[in-house]
């Protein structure tokens, strides 16, 4: 037998042993093929969502965004927040994201069975700046400024009997005040 054939035979033997030992090791560790342990623990799945907007938001006006790669049939939360690189939000104080609600006549925030959603909401006028990080109740409202950069954050969560799915995604946008 030549040297090349010996290497191939050894590699084939190694691959066969690996294929035989991996399922045996999985059974010995107590996990079942569906990802649940023998104790019935909940499996956690995180998905990075894709959020698409037109890139501009106007406070007090409706905004429509498209979200994909979410957990299927998940309830959603949408927030508008200034990024932490904003001077007052990152260096001196903390900024709370401004929650949104579905626009009048729009369906509630929920993804479909494929993990997609088309959301319409009214952009909030203000966000809160926390003056004291040890006392979150000490905060003051701040209006969004013209040409201010913001993030549109989407958080989705769904839970079945054995699987907990969490999704998060964001999009960047620029505030345009109504003229």
Protein Blocks (a to p, Z undefined) as FASTA:
>chain_A
ZZklmmmmmmmmmmmmmmmmmmmmmmmnopafkopafkopacddddddddddehiacehi
acddddehiaehiacdddddddfkbmklmmmmccddddddddehiacddddfkopacddd
dddfbdcddfblklmklccdddddehiacddddddddddfkbccdddddddddddddZZ
